[in-house]
Amino acid sequence: MDLGNENIDFIKLINIKGNVDNITPHKIAVVAFIREYGLLKMEAKDMIDCTMAPKYRKDFCILALKLIQCPDMEFKELEALLTDGRYNLLSVHLQNFCVRLQNIYVNGVNALMDCVTSTIDKLMIEQSETVPCVITRCSVLGFYLRRIMLYLNKLTFVQVASLYKSFCIYYQKGRPGLMMRSLSKEKLNNVEVPTVGTATSPVIPEESKPQELLMKMNIIERDNSFEECQWSRKQAELFTAQQANLMQINEKKAMPAKQLQKIIMQIMNDIPEYPDIHFLSFLNCIRMKEFCGAQDSLYNCFDRAVFNMCGNGNMINDRNKNFRYAALNRAAMHTQFGHKSVAMEGVREALATAQEAADSACLAHAAAWGSLAGGRARRAALLSRVPRPPRADASAMQLMAQHAAVNAVKPAEVFQIITKGDFINYRHSMTDLTMAGLANTAALWGLYGKTEMASINCQLLLNLNTKCNVGNGSVWQSEGGAAAAGALCAAGWRGRGALAAALASLFVAPQVLAAAATYRAAAALRADKWEEADQSIRQLASYDRWESQLLRAEMYFLKGDATDALETLHDILDYCKTEDDSLHYMSLRIKAMIMMSEVQHTFSSVRSTNIMLLNEALSLARKYNLHFLAATAEMHIANVQLHMGCTKNALILVRKVLPLVMEHGSAYDMARGLLLYTKCRVATAPPAGEARTHVLQACCDALDTVKENFAKVGAQARLLHTWYLQAQLYNDIGNTVARNQCAWMYRQLETQNPVEPMNMLHIVY
């Protein structure tokens, strides 16, 4: 005996109720609303030269769809929706609707049943070949009315009586009498259809029906046999699909996490057997970085998915499908939270079950998550070239390009892989992967140090028309956050603080928040605002731990704390060397090595160790095609050569590297590079004569550009240093007026923003 199958069948029988919608007073009111419109439309057809205006037909269809899809609302909310002017509705339609509800309230269960059955008979059954039905059976309204009729017929007499009592309570909470009196008589005189139905039954005020009516009917108290729910299955499915889609393409347009979780709990209470709502709760917990809630929701989702299966022949296949996708989602969850070893267990389980079932889609997705969680050792095997569907193949191309980039493959080959993926995206019109490809291309250009190309791709991504109508308005794809982060970095890179702040205020994606925190920390460090810098570094730590550690080491260095700076840098280098996926941290490792050389150059007199460290960083940067980091390392080597007295070698090296720095460097890097070039030219200038004057004058002109760039980024200490150097050069030339002006500006800036003398000593490059 297969005990597992028996358990499945038993639970399936228990949960049959989960597939049946409850009939609620709100649904009866919607049926009455549809009924009165259909009767008016029939009478308009019968009369000669009498048609219903398109605006009324259009707004009725939109409103009816909204009422069917939205959860149950109180009668007061329904009244407000019908009378607030958002929809063009006939006054006679609303009047007949109020009369119909009043009729049900007065005449009891018989009127309630007649409202539904007569709607089917009059509106959906063809009277003759010449008089077709008003509502077709396969339309949205037809499906809705047939479903209400079907479920109403399944109710027992006790349940129907309880339904009627619920309707009376629902009706009493509203103000139908006030709604009737609020209808304008002018609209009644100008309607385009006859006012049939208004004279069938007079409008009875709400107050004329006392509470004793319920007592006379001898209705039993409502028990557990009839449970009134706010959400039906269809409404919950639509809501789940919309919110899940919004969280994927634009999290900002989705409901706030707290409000969404509240509605999720309502749906769980109304439809406890519905598994997809637990998956929506899982996505919401992932969004809020709540591990315990995400894990519980994921397990609840797939537990219910397994136990709610129906069918006989495909039951085993369905169970295997649920098990493998449960393992796949478990792997994705642990990857999101950084639990890589546990995530790989889920990947292996998903791969094994997917291979057993020959599910290529699950195999491709498991390989993708494994490439993210498994590290360098497993990535090459998981991304092997196997036949895949177009979507999985395009995603694999993106991952293969990233894998190739961090493994020192030539940039031309990396972008060839990206181009192949883009070709698949364009061919199959996969907009989301097209955006991911642009974001990936921008990231790769940034990795190689070509910031202008990265900025162009970010602008293409931001200006790409990727709007789609979901819910009430247009939304952006999720890669818009990555584009905004790249654009924010480019704006800060060029010293455009106002633009960077504007981009940070428009987007709330984690990438944008991390980029904004990095920009604020760097700006505070350049302005010697230690408390503000420390706060921004702490904010960045929640998004990127090691990038924040690098900024913290720079803060210690600028404050003159060499011991803490070196200790922090050693921690970064140890992590980069011992991490299984260490190649992904190569740029971080090189930055830490360059920073360590800067600290050693300032606080140590041993130059040989410093040169060896910079040469190692230069070798790694060239090996992995990190061009801008290689240029930065060479600039530091030239600075060390300048201080060691090798001025000609320093000048040759700076002239070689400076074009790349000026082309792709930030405003801060351009100012530092041009300042170092000026120092090298001064050191190699002729000792006297007209030639020396000409060189020093050119250096003074170059320092104007240096001051402009330092002022853009708020580098106060370096700006003072530049004014001081320019004053000395004007003094050597003999230009007393310009020298005095520079000295006066230096004095003014120093008075406004005093800089500690120790910080001036740290300006080496």
Long-range contacts (C-beta under 8 A, 24 or more apart in sequence): 5-315, 8-306, 8-307, 8-309, 8-315, 8-319, 11-307, 11-308, 12-307, 12-308, 12-309, 12-310, 15-273, 15-307, 15-308, 17-273, 18-233, 18-271, 18-272, 18-273, 18-274, 18-308, 19-233, 20-151, 20-154, 21-147, 21-151, 21-232, 21-233, 21-234, 22-151, 22-226, 22-227, 22-228, 22-229, 22-232, 23-148, 23-151, 23-152, 23-155, 23-163, 24-72, 24-166, 24-228, 24-229, 24-230, 25-72, 25-75, 25-163, 25-166, 25-167, 25-169, 25-170, 25-171, 25-228, 26-72, 26-73, 26-78, 26-170, 27-72, 27-148, 27-232, 28-104, 28-112, 28-115, 28-116, 28-163, 28-167, 29-75, 29-78, 29-101, 29-170, 30-64, 30-67, 30-68, 30-144, 31-115, 31-116, 31-119, 31-145, 31-148, 32-97, 32-100, 32-101, 32-104, 32-115, 33-64, 33-67, 33-97, 34-64, 34-119, 34-123, 34-135, 34-141, 34-144, 34-145, 35-100, 35-115, 35-118, 35-119, 35-122, 35-123, 36-93, 36-96, 36-97, 36-100, 36-197, 37-64, 37-93, 38-119, 38-122, 38-123, 38-134, 38-135, 39-96, 39-122, 39-123, 39-196, 39-197, 40-90, 40-92, 40-93, 40-96, 40-193, 40-196, 40-197, 41-134, 41-193, 42-122, 42-123, 42-134, 43-193, 43-194, 43-196, 44-192, 44-193, 44-194, 47-193, 47-194, 50-192, 50-193, 50-194, 51-192, 52-90, 52-192, 52-193, 53-192, 55-88, 56-88, 56-89, 56-90, 56-93, 56-192, 58-88, 59-87, 59-88, 59-89, 60-87, 60-89, 60-93, 62-87, 63-87, 63-89, 64-140, 64-141, 65-140, 68-140, 68-141, 68-144, 68-234, 69-234, 69-235, 69-238, 70-235, 71-230, 71-231, 71-232, 71-235, 71-239, 71-266, 72-229, 72-230, 72-231, 74-170, 74-173, 74-174, 75-170, 75-171, 75-173, 75-174, 75-176, 76-173, 76-174, 76-175, 78-174, 79-174, 79-175, 79-176, 79-179, 82-179, 83-179, 83-182, 90-187, 90-191, 90-192, 90-193, 91-183, 91-184, 91-187, 91-188, 91-191, 92-188, 92-191, 92-193, 92-195, 92-197, 92-198, 94-179, 94-183, 95-180, 95-183, 95-188, 95-195, 95-197, 95-198, 95-203, 96-197, 96-198, 98-176, 98-179, 98-180, 98-203, 99-197, 99-198, 99-200, 99-201, 99-203, 101-171, 101-176, 102-176, 102-201, 102-203, 102-204, 103-201, 104-167, 104-171, 105-167, 105-168, 105-171, 105-209, 106-204, 106-209, 106-213, 108-164, 108-217, 109-160, 109-161, 109-164, 112-160, 112-163, 112-164, 112-167, 113-152, 113-160, 116-145, 116-148, 116-149, 116-152, 117-149, 119-145, 120-145, 120-146, 120-149, 155-226, 156-225, 158-220, 158-223, 158-225, 158-226, 159-225, 159-226, 161-219, 161-220, 162-219, 162-220, 162-222, 162-223, 162-225, 162-226, 163-226, 164-219, 165-214, 165-219, 165-222, 166-222, 166-226, 166-228, 168-213, 168-214, 172-206, 175-206, 176-206, 177-203, 177-205, 177-206, 177-207, 229-270, 229-271, 230-266, 230-270, 231-266, 231-267, 231-270, 231-271, 233-271, 233-274, 236-267, 236-270, 236-271, 236-274, 236-276, 236-277, 237-274, 237-276, 239-263, 239-267, 240-267, 240-276, 240-277, 240-279, 240-280, 242-470, 242-471, 243-280, 244-279, 244-280, 244-283, 245-470, 246-470, 246-471, 246-475, 247-283, 247-284, 247-287, 248-478, 249-432, 249-468, 249-470, 249-475, 249-476, 249-477, 249-478, 250-475, 250-476, 250-477, 250-478, 250-480, 251-287, 251-478, 251-508, 251-509, 252-507, 252-508, 252-509, 253-470, 253-471, 253-473, 253-475, 257-284, 257-287, 257-288, 260-284, 273-304, 273-308, 274-304, 275-300, 275-301, 275-302, 275-304, 275-305, 275-308, 276-301, 278-304, 282-329, 282-333, 286-333, 286-336, 289-337, 291-337, 294-333, 294-337, 295-333, 298-326, 298-329, 298-330, 298-333, 302-326, 302-329, 317-357, 320-353, 320-356, 320-357, 321-357, 321-359, 323-353, 324-349, 324-350, 324-353, 324-354, 324-357, 324-359, 324-362, 325-350, 325-362, 327-353, 328-362, 328-365, 328-366, 328-369, 331-366, 331-369, 331-370, 331-373, 332-369, 334-373, 335-369, 335-372, 335-373, 340-373, 340-374, 340-375, 343-369, 343-373, 344-370, 344-373, 344-374, 344-378, 347-373, 347-374, 360-387, 360-388, 360-389, 360-392, 361-389, 361-392, 364-388, 364-389, 364-392, 364-393, 364-395, 364-396, 365-392, 367-396, 368-392, 368-395, 368-396, 368-399, 371-399, 371-403, 372-399, 375-580, 375-581, 376-406, 376-407, 376-580, 376-581, 376-582, 376-583, 376-584, 377-580, 379-403, 390-424, 390-427, 390-428, 390-430, 391-428, 391-430, 391-433, 393-421, 393-424, 394-421, 394-424, 394-425, 394-428, 394-430, 394-433, 394-437, 395-433, 395-436, 397-421, 397-424, 398-433, 398-436, 398-437, 398-440, 401-440, 401-444, 402-440, 402-444, 405-444, 405-447, 405-625, 406-583, 406-584, 406-586, 406-624, 407-583, 408-623, 408-624, 408-625, 410-625, 411-444, 411-448, 411-625, 414-444, 415-441, 415-444, 418-444, 431-466, 431-477, 432-477, 432-478, 432-479, 434-464, 435-461, 435-464, 435-466, 435-477, 435-479, 435-480, 435-483, 436-479, 438-464, 438-479, 438-483, 439-479, 439-482, 439-483, 439-486, 442-482, 442-483, 442-486, 443-482, 443-486, 446-486, 446-489, 447-587, 447-626, 448-625, 448-626, 448-627, 448-628, 449-626, 449-627, 449-628, 449-629, 449-630, 449-631, 449-660, 449-664, 450-627, 450-628, 450-664, 451-490, 451-493, 451-628, 451-664, 451-665, 451-666, 452-663, 452-664, 454-486, 454-490, 455-486, 455-487, 455-490, 455-493, 457-486, 458-483, 458-486, 458-487, 458-490, 459-487, 461-486, 462-487, 478-509, 480-507, 480-509, 481-507, 481-508, 481-509, 481-510, 481-511, 481-512, 482-509, 482-511, 484-509, 484-511, 484-512, 485-509, 485-511, 485-512, 485-514, 485-515, 486-515, 488-512, 488-515, 488-516, 488-519, 489-515, 489-518, 489-519, 492-519, 492-522, 492-523, 492-666, 493-666, 493-667, 494-666, 494-667, 494-712, 495-666, 495-667, 495-668, 495-709, 495-712, 495-713, 496-712, 497-523, 497-714, 510-543, 513-539, 513-543, 514-540, 514-543, 514-544, 514-547, 517-543, 518-544, 518-547, 518-551, 521-548, 521-551, 522-551, 523-713, 523-714, 525-551, 525-554, 525-555, 525-558, 526-668, 526-713, 526-714, 526-715, 526-716, 526-717, 526-718, 527-714, 527-715, 527-716, 527-753, 528-558, 528-716, 528-717, 528-755, 528-756, 528-759, 530-555, 530-559, 546-572, 546-575, 546-576, 546-585, 546-588, 547-588, 550-588, 550-591, 550-592, 550-595, 553-592, 553-595, 554-595, 557-595, 557-598, 557-599, 557-602, 557-762, 558-759, 558-762, 560-758, 560-759, 560-762, 562-599, 562-602, 562-603, 565-595, 565-599, 566-596, 566-599, 569-595, 569-596, 569-599, 583-624, 586-620, 586-624, 586-626, 587-626, 587-629, 589-620, 590-617, 590-620, 590-621, 590-626, 590-629, 590-633, 591-629, 593-617, 593-620, 594-629, 594-632, 594-633, 594-636, 597-636, 597-640, 598-636, 598-764, 598-765, 601-636, 601-639, 601-640, 601-643, 601-764, 602-761, 602-762, 602-764, 607-640, 607-643, 607-644, 610-640, 611-637, 611-640, 614-640, 627-660, 627-664, 628-660, 628-661, 628-664, 628-665, 631-657, 631-660, 631-661, 631-665, 632-661, 632-669, 635-661, 635-672, 635-673, 635-676, 635-765, 636-765, 638-676, 638-680, 639-676, 639-764, 639-765, 642-676, 642-679, 642-680, 642-683, 643-764, 647-680, 647-683, 647-684, 648-684, 650-680, 650-683, 651-677, 651-680, 651-681, 651-683, 651-684, 654-680, 666-713, 667-709, 667-712, 667-713, 668-709, 668-710, 668-713, 668-715, 670-709, 671-705, 671-706, 671-707, 671-709, 671-710, 671-713, 671-715, 671-718, 671-722, 672-718, 672-765, 674-702, 674-705, 674-706, 674-709, 675-703, 675-706, 675-718, 675-722, 675-725, 676-765, 677-702, 678-702, 678-703, 678-706, 678-725, 679-725, 682-729, 693-733, 696-729, 696-732, 696-733, 697-733, 699-729, 700-726, 700-729, 700-730, 700-733, 700-738, 703-729, 716-749, 716-753, 716-755, 717-755, 717-759, 717-760, 717-762, 717-763, 718-763, 719-749, 720-746, 720-749, 720-750, 720-755, 720-760, 721-760, 721-763, 723-749
